[in-house]
Amino acid sequence: MRIIERTIDFRLEGRSAVAIGKFDGVHLGHRKLLQQIVGQKKEGLTATVFTFDTSAAAFFGAEEKELTTVAEKRRIFEALGADVLIEFPLNKETAATEPETFVRRYLAEQMRAAYICAGPDLSFGRGGAGNCALLAEYAEECGYRTELIDKIAVDGAEVSSTRVRAAVRAGEMEAAERMLGVPYSVSGTVEHGRQLGRTIGMPTANLAPDAGKLLPPCGVYYSRAVLDGRVYRSISNVGRKPTVGRQNAVGVETYLYDFDGDLYGREMTVELLAFRRPEMKFADVAQLRARMEEDIAAGREYRNKSLG
C-alpha cells in the first residue's frame, strides 16, 4: 500500500475509487466504505482511502483519545485491500479551503477520482460546509460517480465512532466488538517490565500503548494476543500496577497461554475481549500471585467456553 503523508502536492497516476472519512476505530460503517472501493478494482480503479492526518477535534484543541492510532489504521487499511492511503494534512491553510476547490483540486485533479463513496455525516472544507450533496453536485463536471453509504445499525442504534468510544470507556468490550466487527485491540512493542511475573512463575508481556490511544477502564480483561500472525489466548491487565508501583504509567500486561519463548522487542497486538474485574491493590506479592492464579484459571475456562 502506498502512503502519501505530510503533503498536499501529490497526483495519482491512474483513475481512483475513493473512500473519504475520519476512520477513527475503522468500525463496520467504515469497513463498508472500504469494501466499496476495493470492489471497484475490477473496473481498473485504484482503491484509495482519503483521511486527515489529525482529527478535527484535535485540530480545534479538544483533548480526545483515538480509537485507532495512525500505525493501526495503516495496518487495517492495507489488510482490507487499499492500494493508496492519503493522510491529508489538516492545518490552518487546508482547513480554510473552499469545499468547491477541495473537490476540483484534490479529488478530481490530483486523485483523478472516478468513484467516490462516503457516509451521510461527511464534512470537509471551510467550516465543514462540504458534504455528500456537494460531491453529487460536482460529479458530472468533474467526471466521477458518487455513492452515499448508509450507516449500519447494531444493537438498535447507528454505529459511530462516538458509540464505540463510549463502549470502550465503559469497559463494554463485547459491545465495542459488535460495532467494530473485530475485537478492540492495542498494539505495540513488548517492553521490559519489572519481571515480577517471571519470578513468581507467571511471565507476562508488557505493552506501553501510544499516548493518544484510548484505553478501557483499568482492570483485568479476557484477551487474545496476536504475534507474528499467530493467535494465542491470553488474559490482560490494563492499568498502573498499584501493588508493585509505576503509579503513573498505564500499560497493558498480558499472560499468554501455551506460549514459551522470549517476547521482548517483538511487535504484538492484544485484543481485549471482555472485562473480568477492576484493578486492585493487594497487601503483598503473595496475595497478588494468588489472585493472578485465579484470573489465569478463569481465563482458561473462558477460552474453553469461547472455543466451544
Residue, then its C-alpha position, 0 to 999 in steps of 0.5 A: m500500500r502506498i502512503i502519501e503523508r505530510t503533503i498536499d502536492f501529490r497526483l495519482e497516476g491512474r483513475s481512483a475509487v475513493a473512500i473519504g472519512k475520519f476512520d477513527g476505530v475503522h468500525l463496520g460503517h467504515r469497513k463498508l466504505l472500504q469494501q466499496i472501493v476495493g470492489q471497484k478494482k475490477e473496473g481498473l480503479t485504484a482503491t484509495v482511502f482519503t483521511f486527515d492526518t489529525s482529527a478535527a477535534a484535535f485540530f480545534g484543541a479538544e483533548e480526545k483519545e483515538l480509537t485507532t492510532v495512525a500505525e493501526k489504521r495503516r495496518i487495517f487499511e492495507a489488510l482490507g485491500a487499499d492500494v493508496l492511503i492519503e493522510f491529508p494534512l489538516n492545518k490552518e491553510t487546508a482547513a480554510t479551503e473552499p469545499e468547491t476547490f477541495v473537490r476540483r483540486y484534490l479529488a478530481e485533479q490530483m486523485r483523478a477520482a472516478y468513484i467516490c463513496a462516503g457516509p451521510d455525516l461527511s464534512f470537509g472544507r471551510g467550516g465543514a460546509g462540504n458534504c455528500a450533496l456537494l460531491a453529487e453536485y460536482a460529479e458530472e463536471c468533474g467526471y466521477r460517480t458518487e455513492l452515499i453509504d448508509k450507516i449500519a445499525v447494531d444493537g438498535a442504534e447507528v454505529s459511530s465512532t462516538r458509540v464505540r468510544a463510549a463502549v470502550r470507556a465503559g469497559e463494554m468490550e463485547a459491545a465495542e466488538r459488535m460495532l467494530g466487527v473485530p475485537y478492540s485491540v492495542s498494539g505495540t512493542v513488548e517492553h521490559g517490565r519489572q519481571l515480577g511475573r517471571t519470578i513468581g512463575m507467571p511471565t507476562a508481556n508488557l505493552a506501553p500503548d501510544a499516548g493518544k490511544l484510548l484505553p478501557p477502564c483499568g482492570v483485568y480483561y479476557s484477551r487474545a494476543v496476536l504475534d507474528g500472525r499467530v493467535y494465542r489466548s491470553i488474559s490482560n491487565v490494563g492499568r498502573k500496577p498499584t501493588v508493585g508501583r509505576q503509579n503513573a504509567v498505564g500499560v497493558e500486561t498480558y499472560l499468554y497461554d501455551f506460549d514459551g519463548d522470549l517476547y521482548g522487542r517483538e511487535m504484538t497486538v492484544e485484543l481485549l475481549a471482555f472485562r473480568r474485574p477492576e484493578m486492585k491493590f493487594a497487601d503483598v506479592a503473595q496475595l497478588r500471585a494468588r489472585m493472578e492464579e485465579d484470573i489465569a484459571a478463569g481465563r482458561e475456562y473462558r477460552n474453553k467456553s469461547l472455543g466451544 
